[in-house]
Amino acid sequence: MTDPLQRPLTLPNGSILRNRIAKSAMSEALGTPDNRPTSALYPLYRRWSEGGCGLLITGNVMIDRRALGEPNNVALEDDSDLAMFQAWAESATSAGNACWMQLNHPGKQAPKGLNQETVAPSAVGFGAELARFFDTPRALSEEEIWDLIARFGRAAALCQRAGFTGVQIHAAHGYLISQFLSARHNLRQDAWGGDAERRRRFVLEVYAAIRAAVGADFPIGIKLNSADFQKGGVSEEEASALMRSLDAAGIDLIEISGGTYEAPAMSTGISLSASSREREAYFLSFAEKVRHEVNVPLMVTGGFRTRQGMVAALNSAALDLIGVARPLAIEPDFPRRILAGEPPRQQTPSRISTGIGAIDRMALMEVAWYGRQLRRMGQGREPRPRESALTSLAMTLLESGWHTFRSRRVRA
Ligand SMILES: Cc1cc2nc3c(=O)[nH]c(=O)nc-3n(C[C@H](O)[C@H](O)[C@H](O)COP(=O)(O)O)c2cc1C
């Protein structure tokens, strides 16, 4: 087969993805107020399943309902909602694609007032801008760290029982695992911090717990930052050292993204050179650098919009799988059209702005705008790609109130 996008991808454990386009995680916030899945997830995922991706990755599912990243997150702690998760997995794989669940813990990136308290590797708060929205966390005890590791393992086993075909560990974008990796946020001087190797321990233990829970045949992926793009944060050298460790430990897929709430490169490419942005994919140059250091398949996410850009990236051999998020929120069959060589029907907006300075500075609009598109599809309706930010804001406030809007994440 000559089309590089249509070529199946065999993962290290032998499982096969049917093509090279993957939907990257987008938090749906379609859980109940007490964080159980709702049936709105089924039509949404059925559409995405029919949309042509080889792999769908769900929005982040929380491993601890005491630690949510936003209201209406889904949490997975025990088997009490197994039937709902099963129905979700069934609709998400109905067209024969793979669907992996993304597992996450927000650490200190949890808006004020959402959880009773916030925990993190160390009691390090945010800088002045974000301190308005996030509390200074309490440092985790050794016992709590082991409890969280065990929770990742339990959630993965439940996800496997429910019929999802893999899991992805969310270790990017400044959440708990990212916080452990970063010398800026992890000031511990025990077995979990002090140097890069000890800062890596948490994520490697999470991987080991999940592998022990799901067995050798179940795919485990991870989403990592190529760099945090902030002073004292994870550097590209540290990120590639971590990738080598995960490769040696047997991970099946590494997705490369970048940025944190404080420096949101994942959705803007803001800290990147003009040439990286021009090549569509924000993090392609990092993939090129690490490709020869690891054997594990690489997925790169952030900025891919055209067939031409995707084919060029695959032909460069720096990566194996194209990750796409926002286009799928406004055009659920975007992959099918790209695979068929047809141009997308919709242009993904380059910036969602209300024109109201205070609201735009809070950078809440983008998540709210895209989130509303997902909710519409969850109601069996069409997305509204041309909806103005102001209308979207008004509708979001009407539907869920100011408190919910304000306590949604500052960035994805
Ligand atoms: C509404 C929204 C929600 C998101 N939620 C998540 C998430 O739960 N987990 C995650 O790893 N990334 C999340 N992201 C980031 C995307 O996976 C992706 O990295 C980013 O949007 C860049 O890719 P794109 O340019 O194709 O959209 C989210 C993005 C958006 C727009």
The ligand as an ORCA input file, in Angstrom:
! r2SCAN-3c Opt
* xyz 0 1
  C     -11.458     20.859     24.557
  C     -10.090     20.210     24.695
  C      -9.888     19.264     25.692
  C      -8.644     18.619     25.820
  N      -8.505     17.654     26.775
  C      -7.350     16.946     26.841
  C      -7.235     15.834     27.730
  O      -8.160     15.478     28.458
  N      -6.049     15.176     27.748
  C      -4.993     15.536     26.943
  O      -3.968     14.862     26.984
  N      -5.084     16.557     26.093
  C      -6.238     17.260     25.993
  N      -6.350     18.264     25.073
  C      -5.194     18.578     24.193
  C      -5.281     17.803     22.879
  O      -5.197     16.398     23.074
  C      -4.143     18.184     21.920
  O      -2.902     17.863     22.523
  C      -4.162     19.665     21.523
  O      -5.486     20.114     21.291
  C      -3.315     19.921     20.272
  O      -3.757     19.140     19.187
  P      -4.643     19.782     17.968
  O      -3.851     20.933     17.437
  O      -4.822     18.676     16.982
  O      -5.936     20.226     18.576
  C      -7.576     18.936     24.930
  C      -7.792     19.901     23.935
  C      -9.026     20.520     23.791
  C      -9.230     21.526     22.693
*
